[in-house]
Amino acid sequence: MRIILLIIAVLILQSCALTFTCKLDRENPTSYIFNKDVEFIKETIKEKLGKKEFKRMSLCYNGKTYCNAVSGGILKSKSNINDFYLYSHTNIGRTKKYRSLFCHSKYEASFHIHIEYIEKDKTRITINTINPEIKVGYEFKRGDGHGFIQPRYKEIKPTTIEEYELLLLIGKYLGEENMPNLILP
């Protein structure tokens, strides 16, 4: 009986180890040009995304004391002075692009929102994904103070789905009505 329970436990722990990639007809855009001023865009993002409006993620930007450490120094660069960094201490949901045997995989990533002045009332926003990974099961570990069973992760390519979902949300806040539809598998 114990062997059967052990086998069932191992199967449950490894159920997400087999991952499948769902193909997109084409990738979603990860940047978009908005007909708005840089300062208006910055204030709108601070106001709206600062309330954890996107997948319960926290927003960092220049001027917050802990943000350079959280963003890994991304916000220190002069070319990123207008930028934002979205991060989470847990998964941000299930991705639609990667599946395990029984469900969509839990996805973890942070996002660098790069804001680039083009000309008066024209600004490009680009979403860069930082450390994208999916949970692929569990493994037994000892000695790190977090228990014996730990989640196991696999690095993946950015999906372009979450990036464009974020761009669409920013577009909604800015009143943009002509953005292309989200492409899903």
Backbone as JSON, one array per atom type, in Angstrom:
{
  "sequence": "MRIILLIIAVLILQSCALTFTCKLDRENPTSYIFNKDVEFIKETIKEKLGKKEFKRMSLCYNGKTYCNAVSGGILKSKSNINDFYLYSHTNIGRTKKYRSLFCHSKYEASFHIHIEYIEKDKTRITINTINPEIKVGYEFKRGDGHGFIQPRYKEIKPTTIEEYELLLLIGKYLGEENMPNLILP",
  "N": [[0.82, -1.2, 0.0], [1.94, 1.25, 0.79], [3.83, 1.62, -1.21], [2.24, 2.01, -3.45], [0.97, 4.43, -2.75], [3.23, 6.05, -2.65], [4.04, 5.98, -5.35], [1.82, 7.22, -6.54], [2.03, 9.74, -5.33], [4.49, 10.62, -6.41], [3.81, 10.7, -9.13], [1.85, 12.71, -9.12], [3.39, 14.88, -8.22], [5.1, 15.19, -10.39], [3.45, 15.76, -12.51], [3.32, 18.07, -14.07], [5.68, 18.05, -15.41], [5.95, 17.28, -18.09], [5.81, 19.36, -20.73], [4.06, 21.23, -23.18], [4.14, 23.22, -26.09], [1.92, 25.57, -27.24], [1.18, 26.65, -30.41], [1.28, 29.91, -31.9], [-0.49, 31.67, -34.46], [0.79, 33.91, -35.42], [3.23, 36.0, -33.87], [2.4, 38.17, -31.14], [2.47, 41.77, -31.08], [5.08, 43.48, -29.32], [5.56, 46.06, -28.87], [4.29, 49.4, -29.24], [3.14, 52.37, -30.83], [1.98, 55.23, -29.38], [-0.21, 58.01, -29.62], [0.36, 60.1, -27.72], [1.68, 62.25, -25.16], [4.84, 61.83, -23.49], [4.97, 62.42, -20.69], [2.26, 62.41, -19.94], [1.66, 59.73, -20.43], [3.38, 58.48, -18.57], [2.31, 59.41, -16.1], [-0.27, 58.32, -16.24], [0.28, 55.54, -16.28], [1.53, 55.27, -13.76], [-0.63, 55.93, -12.09], [-2.65, 54.03, -12.77], [-1.5, 51.36, -13.14], [-0.13, 51.23, -10.82], [-1.86, 50.37, -8.93], [-1.86, 47.65, -8.85], [-3.09, 46.56, -11.13], [-2.49, 44.85, -13.21], [-2.33, 41.56, -13.32], [-1.89, 41.33, -10.55], [0.58, 42.47, -10.05], [3.4, 44.33, -8.81], [4.37, 47.76, -9.16], [7.26, 49.48, -10.18], [9.32, 52.4, -10.35], [11.51, 55.11, -11.34], [12.56, 57.03, -8.6], [11.32, 55.72, -6.54], [12.54, 54.23, -3.64], [13.45, 51.5, -3.37], [13.44, 50.45, -5.91], [15.57, 50.27, -7.83], [17.06, 48.12, -6.88], [15.17, 46.02, -6.97], [14.61, 45.93, -9.71], [16.94, 45.03, -10.76], [18.78, 46.94, -11.51], [17.97, 47.93, -13.94], [16.45, 50.27, -14.18], [18.29, 52.25, -13.62], [19.77, 53.11, -15.8], [20.36, 55.83, -18.06], [18.91, 55.87, -20.42], [16.62, 54.68, -19.65], [15.12, 56.32, -18.04], [12.46, 57.15, -18.01], [11.09, 54.85, -17.57], [9.32, 51.85, -16.43], [8.92, 49.12, -14.1], [7.51, 46.03, -13.72], [6.77, 43.66, -11.28], [6.54, 40.52, -9.49], [6.16, 38.46, -6.6], [5.4, 35.92, -6.87], [3.77, 33.44, -8.97], [2.25, 34.73, -11.97], [-0.07, 33.89, -12.96], [-1.7, 31.55, -15.19], [-0.19, 30.6, -18.18], [-1.23, 30.86, -21.58], [0.15, 29.78, -23.64], [1.92, 27.72, -22.96], [1.53, 24.39, -21.94], [0.91, 21.8, -19.56], [0.52, 18.33, -18.83], [-2.09, 18.24, -17.78], [-3.07, 20.87, -17.53], [-2.87, 24.47, -18.18], [0.34, 25.94, -17.86], [1.81, 27.35, -14.88], [2.97, 30.64, -14.79], [5.83, 32.68, -14.51], [7.26, 35.87, -14.43], [8.86, 39.05, -14.95], [8.3, 42.44, -15.99], [9.68, 44.91, -18.06], [8.83, 48.07, -18.78], [9.41, 49.99, -21.34], [9.72, 53.31, -22.26], [9.72, 55.46, -24.91], [10.5, 58.52, -26.32], [9.34, 59.83, -29.35], [8.42, 61.93, -31.04], [6.74, 65.11, -30.6], [3.79, 64.37, -28.89], [3.92, 61.7, -29.69], [4.77, 58.55, -28.78], [6.66, 55.66, -28.14], [5.98, 52.56, -26.67], [7.54, 49.81, -25.3], [7.45, 46.46, -24.34], [9.47, 44.55, -22.41], [10.38, 41.32, -21.48], [11.42, 39.86, -18.47], [13.28, 37.25, -17.16], [11.47, 34.95, -17.86], [9.62, 32.09, -16.94], [8.25, 28.79, -16.44], [6.32, 26.75, -14.22], [7.21, 23.44, -13.72], [6.67, 21.23, -12.22], [7.5, 19.49, -9.18], [10.15, 19.06, -6.81], [12.2, 17.14, -4.61], [13.92, 18.58, -1.96], [16.44, 19.39, 0.44], [17.35, 21.16, 3.41], [17.18, 23.96, 2.91], [15.46, 25.47, 4.36], [12.85, 25.85, 3.52], [11.17, 23.68, 3.49], [10.65, 20.28, 2.29], [9.6, 19.72, -0.22], [9.82, 21.34, -3.2], [8.92, 23.76, -5.71], [9.67, 23.29, -9.19], [11.23, 24.93, -11.89], [11.26, 25.99, -15.35], [13.13, 27.67, -17.76], [11.8, 29.76, -20.31], [10.97, 30.99, -23.63], [9.81, 34.35, -24.05], [6.26, 34.79, -24.18], [4.76, 36.54, -25.76], [2.08, 36.92, -25.44], [1.3, 37.75, -22.81], [2.79, 40.09, -22.77], [1.58, 41.62, -24.79], [-0.99, 41.73, -23.75], [-0.51, 43.43, -21.61], [0.27, 45.76, -23.01], [-2.18, 46.26, -24.32], [-3.79, 46.84, -22.11], [-2.56, 49.19, -21.16], [-3.03, 50.73, -23.42], [-5.82, 50.87, -23.3], [-6.14, 52.43, -20.97], [-5.07, 54.78, -21.96], [-6.87, 55.51, -23.83], [-6.73, 54.5, -26.41], [-8.02, 53.19, -29.37], [-7.57, 51.69, -31.64], [-5.95, 49.42, -31.59], [-4.54, 46.29, -32.62], [-6.18, 43.05, -32.34], [-5.66, 40.66, -29.67], [-3.63, 37.82, -30.14], [-4.21, 34.46, -29.74], [-3.37, 31.02, -28.89]],
  "CA": [[0.0, 0.0, 0.0], [2.82, 2.41, 0.85], [4.46, 1.79, -2.52], [1.23, 2.59, -4.34], [0.83, 5.84, -2.36], [4.46, 6.73, -3.07], [3.97, 6.11, -6.81], [0.8, 8.24, -6.82], [2.6, 11.03, -4.94], [5.5, 11.0, -7.41], [3.09, 11.07, -10.37], [1.22, 14.02, -8.92], [4.44, 15.9, -8.16], [5.73, 15.34, -11.71], [2.42, 15.87, -13.54], [3.57, 19.21, -14.94], [7.01, 17.95, -15.99], [5.81, 17.24, -19.53], [5.22, 20.61, -21.19], [3.8, 21.36, -24.6], [4.01, 24.6, -26.53], [0.83, 25.82, -28.17], [1.68, 27.58, -31.44], [0.49, 31.08, -32.31], [-0.45, 31.89, -35.91], [1.89, 34.86, -35.5], [3.53, 36.58, -32.57], [1.77, 39.44, -30.8], [3.45, 42.85, -30.98], [5.54, 43.81, -27.97], [5.7, 47.52, -28.78], [3.2, 50.12, -29.91], [3.31, 53.82, -30.81], [0.78, 55.92, -28.92], [-0.25, 59.44, -29.93], [0.27, 60.79, -26.43], [2.91, 62.81, -24.61], [5.55, 60.95, -22.54], [4.6, 62.72, -19.3], [0.89, 61.93, -19.75], [1.74, 58.27, -20.36], [3.99, 58.13, -17.29], [1.35, 59.65, -15.01], [-1.36, 57.35, -16.38], [0.78, 54.24, -15.85], [1.7, 55.32, -12.3], [-1.94, 55.94, -11.44], [-3.45, 52.82, -13.02], [-0.78, 50.11, -12.86], [0.32, 51.29, -9.43], [-2.89, 49.73, -8.1], [-1.77, 46.21, -9.14], [-4.13, 46.29, -12.11], [-2.08, 43.82, -14.16], [-1.93, 40.27, -12.74], [-1.48, 41.55, -9.15], [2.02, 42.78, -10.03], [3.78, 45.61, -8.22], [4.99, 48.69, -10.11], [8.43, 50.24, -9.74], [9.76, 53.44, -11.28], [12.54, 55.98, -10.76], [12.03, 57.84, -7.51], [11.02, 54.82, -5.43], [13.85, 53.89, -3.09], [13.87, 50.11, -3.53], [13.2, 50.0, -7.28], [16.78, 49.87, -8.55], [17.42, 46.78, -6.44], [14.15, 45.09, -7.47], [14.69, 45.83, -11.17], [18.26, 44.58, -11.17], [19.52, 48.07, -12.06], [17.44, 48.35, -15.26], [15.95, 51.66, -14.13], [19.41, 53.17, -13.41], [20.28, 53.6, -17.08], [19.79, 57.11, -18.51], [17.93, 55.62, -21.49], [15.41, 54.12, -19.03], [14.7, 57.27, -17.01], [10.99, 57.24, -18.02], [10.57, 53.49, -17.63], [8.68, 51.19, -15.3], [9.26, 47.71, -13.93], [6.44, 45.29, -13.04], [7.31, 42.42, -10.72], [5.7, 39.78, -8.56], [6.91, 37.49, -5.8], [4.77, 34.62, -7.1], [3.38, 33.32, -10.38], [1.32, 35.77, -12.39], [-1.21, 33.22, -13.57], [-1.4, 30.44, -16.1], [0.03, 31.07, -19.55], [-2.02, 30.15, -22.59], [1.05, 29.23, -24.66], [2.58, 26.51, -22.48], [0.63, 23.49, -21.23], [1.42, 20.54, -19.04], [-0.36, 17.22, -19.16], [-3.48, 18.45, -17.36], [-3.51, 22.26, -17.43], [-1.91, 25.49, -18.59], [1.44, 26.05, -16.89], [1.93, 28.58, -14.1], [3.96, 31.49, -15.45], [6.48, 33.71, -13.71], [8.07, 36.81, -15.21], [8.75, 40.48, -14.65], [8.22, 43.18, -17.24], [10.28, 46.23, -18.16], [8.04, 48.91, -19.69], [10.34, 51.01, -21.87], [9.0, 54.43, -22.87], [10.66, 56.15, -25.8], [9.99, 59.71, -27.0], [9.59, 59.84, -30.8], [8.23, 63.35, -31.34], [5.65, 65.65, -29.79], [2.58, 63.55, -28.88], [4.17, 60.36, -30.26], [5.62, 57.83, -27.83], [6.68, 54.2, -28.29], [6.1, 51.74, -25.46], [7.99, 48.45, -25.58], [7.42, 45.58, -23.18], [10.54, 43.56, -22.37], [10.13, 40.31, -20.46], [12.6, 39.53, -17.68], [13.26, 35.94, -16.5], [10.24, 34.17, -18.01], [9.73, 30.67, -16.64], [7.02, 28.1, -16.07], [6.48, 25.7, -13.21], [7.14, 22.14, -14.41], [6.52, 20.17, -11.24], [8.1, 19.67, -7.87], [11.29, 18.2, -6.54], [12.54, 17.01, -3.2], [15.15, 19.27, -1.57], [16.61, 19.47, 1.89], [18.33, 22.06, 3.98], [17.12, 25.39, 2.58], [14.53, 26.14, 5.27], [11.52, 26.02, 2.92], [10.49, 22.4, 3.4], [11.28, 19.27, 1.46], [9.06, 19.7, -1.58], [9.98, 22.67, -3.79], [8.56, 23.82, -7.12], [10.77, 23.27, -10.16], [10.9, 25.84, -12.98], [11.97, 25.85, -16.61], [13.19, 28.92, -18.53], [11.11, 29.71, -21.6], [10.96, 32.22, -24.41], [8.62, 35.15, -23.77], [5.11, 34.29, -24.93], [4.17, 37.7, -26.45], [0.66, 37.06, -25.05], [1.24, 38.61, -21.62], [3.34, 41.38, -23.14], [0.58, 42.39, -25.53], [-2.08, 42.02, -22.8], [-0.08, 44.62, -20.88], [0.15, 46.89, -23.95], [-3.61, 46.52, -24.51], [-4.29, 47.48, -20.9], [-2.05, 50.56, -21.2], [-3.79, 51.39, -24.49], [-7.17, 51.16, -22.78], [-6.01, 53.57, -20.06], [-4.74, 55.97, -22.75], [-7.97, 55.79, -24.75], [-6.39, 54.01, -27.75], [-9.09, 52.31, -29.82], [-7.24, 51.02, -32.9], [-4.92, 48.4, -31.43], [-4.95, 44.98, -33.14], [-6.65, 42.08, -31.34], [-4.72, 39.72, -29.08], [-3.56, 36.54, -30.83], [-4.1, 33.35, -28.8], [-3.24, 29.71, -29.58]],
  "C": [[0.86, 1.26, 0.0], [3.47, 2.67, -0.5], [3.48, 2.43, -3.49], [1.05, 4.08, -4.03], [2.05, 6.64, -2.78], [4.45, 6.96, -4.59], [2.96, 7.2, -7.19], [1.35, 9.63, -6.47], [3.62, 11.52, -5.96], [4.83, 11.42, -8.71], [2.44, 12.44, -10.26], [2.27, 15.12, -8.91], [5.05, 16.17, -9.53], [4.73, 15.58, -12.82], [2.66, 17.03, -14.5], [4.93, 19.14, -15.63], [6.98, 17.88, -17.51], [5.13, 18.53, -19.98], [5.11, 20.61, -22.7], [3.65, 22.82, -24.94], [2.87, 24.69, -27.52], [1.3, 26.9, -29.15], [0.7, 28.74, -31.65], [0.58, 31.21, -33.82], [0.66, 32.89, -36.25], [2.06, 35.47, -34.12], [2.73, 37.87, -32.37], [2.84, 40.53, -30.78], [3.85, 43.08, -29.53], [5.86, 45.29, -27.84], [4.58, 48.16, -29.59], [3.48, 51.61, -29.79], [1.97, 54.46, -30.47], [0.89, 57.4, -29.27], [-0.52, 60.24, -28.66], [1.65, 61.26, -26.02], [3.52, 61.86, -23.58], [5.08, 61.18, -21.11], [3.17, 62.25, -18.99], [0.88, 60.41, -19.61], [2.31, 57.83, -19.02], [3.0, 58.29, -16.13], [0.19, 58.65, -15.05], [-0.92, 55.97, -15.9], [0.96, 54.21, -14.34], [0.36, 55.19, -11.6], [-2.65, 54.6, -11.58], [-2.72, 51.53, -12.65], [-0.23, 50.08, -11.45], [-0.66, 50.65, -8.47], [-2.95, 48.22, -8.33], [-2.87, 45.77, -10.09], [-3.77, 45.16, -13.08], [-1.53, 42.61, -13.4], [-1.37, 40.39, -11.33], [0.01, 41.89, -9.01], [2.25, 44.17, -9.45], [4.55, 46.45, -9.23], [6.14, 49.43, -9.46], [8.77, 51.28, -10.79], [10.8, 54.3, -10.57], [11.9, 56.9, -9.73], [11.58, 57.0, -6.34], [12.34, 54.24, -4.94], [14.31, 52.48, -3.38], [13.85, 49.64, -4.99], [14.45, 49.6, -8.05], [17.22, 48.47, -8.15], [16.45, 45.75, -7.02], [14.31, 44.87, -8.97], [16.05, 45.34, -11.66], [19.08, 45.68, -11.82], [19.02, 48.56, -13.4], [17.05, 49.82, -15.26], [17.06, 52.68, -13.92], [19.89, 53.82, -14.71], [19.59, 54.89, -17.5], [18.74, 56.91, -19.6], [16.62, 55.07, -20.93], [14.82, 55.05, -17.97], [13.17, 57.38, -16.91], [10.31, 55.89, -17.82], [9.96, 53.01, -16.32], [9.1, 49.73, -15.27], [8.12, 47.07, -13.15], [7.02, 43.98, -12.55], [6.31, 41.79, -9.76], [6.58, 38.81, -7.79], [6.35, 36.08, -5.96], [4.4, 34.53, -8.57], [2.32, 34.37, -10.7], [0.1, 35.18, -13.1], [-0.76, 32.08, -14.45], [-1.26, 30.99, -17.51], [-0.78, 30.22, -20.52], [-1.13, 29.47, -23.63], [1.69, 27.92, -24.25], [1.6, 25.69, -21.65], [1.41, 22.33, -20.66], [0.39, 19.47, -19.41], [-1.82, 17.55, -18.88], [-3.96, 19.9, -17.42], [-2.49, 23.2, -18.06], [-0.89, 25.68, -17.48], [1.4, 27.38, -16.14], [3.15, 29.34, -14.6], [4.51, 32.51, -14.47], [7.34, 34.57, -14.62], [7.93, 38.19, -14.6], [8.77, 41.21, -15.99], [8.84, 44.57, -17.1], [9.47, 47.0, -19.21], [8.93, 50.07, -20.12], [9.54, 52.06, -22.64], [10.0, 55.28, -23.65], [9.96, 57.32, -26.52], [10.34, 59.6, -28.49], [9.53, 61.27, -31.31], [7.07, 63.83, -30.5], [4.38, 64.81, -29.99], [2.72, 62.23, -29.65], [5.2, 59.66, -29.37], [5.51, 56.33, -28.09], [6.82, 53.56, -26.92], [6.48, 50.34, -25.9], [7.98, 47.66, -24.28], [8.52, 44.53, -23.33], [10.28, 42.6, -21.22], [11.44, 39.91, -19.8], [12.36, 38.18, -16.98], [11.94, 35.17, -16.64], [10.49, 32.69, -17.74], [8.38, 30.1, -16.27], [7.33, 27.04, -15.02], [6.27, 24.36, -13.91], [7.05, 20.98, -13.43], [7.18, 20.53, -9.93], [9.3, 18.74, -7.76], [11.53, 18.18, -5.03], [13.88, 17.68, -2.94], [15.23, 19.28, -0.05], [17.55, 20.61, 2.24], [18.22, 23.53, 3.63], [16.09, 26.14, 3.42], [13.13, 26.32, 4.73], [10.78, 24.7, 2.77], [11.18, 21.47, 2.42], [10.81, 19.29, 0.01], [9.06, 21.12, -2.12], [9.49, 22.66, -5.24], [9.81, 23.83, -8.0], [10.33, 24.1, -11.36], [11.76, 25.57, -14.21], [11.95, 27.2, -17.31], [12.51, 28.73, -19.87], [11.32, 31.0, -22.35], [9.74, 33.03, -24.0], [7.47, 34.74, -24.7], [4.56, 35.29, -25.94], [2.69, 37.89, -26.1], [0.56, 38.02, -23.87], [1.78, 40.0, -21.93], [2.29, 42.24, -23.85], [-0.66, 42.65, -24.67], [-1.76, 43.28, -22.01], [-0.17, 45.86, -21.77], [-1.31, 47.26, -24.18], [-4.21, 47.24, -23.3], [-3.83, 48.94, -20.84], [-2.81, 51.35, -22.26], [-5.2, 51.75, -24.05], [-7.14, 52.37, -21.86], [-5.77, 54.88, -20.82], [-5.82, 56.33, -23.76], [-7.7, 55.36, -26.19], [-7.43, 52.98, -28.19], [-8.72, 51.47, -31.04], [-6.16, 49.95, -32.78], [-5.43, 47.06, -31.98], [-5.39, 44.06, -32.0], [-5.51, 41.19, -30.87], [-4.79, 38.41, -29.85], [-3.31, 35.45, -29.78], [-3.93, 32.04, -29.55], [-4.61, 29.1, -29.85]]
}
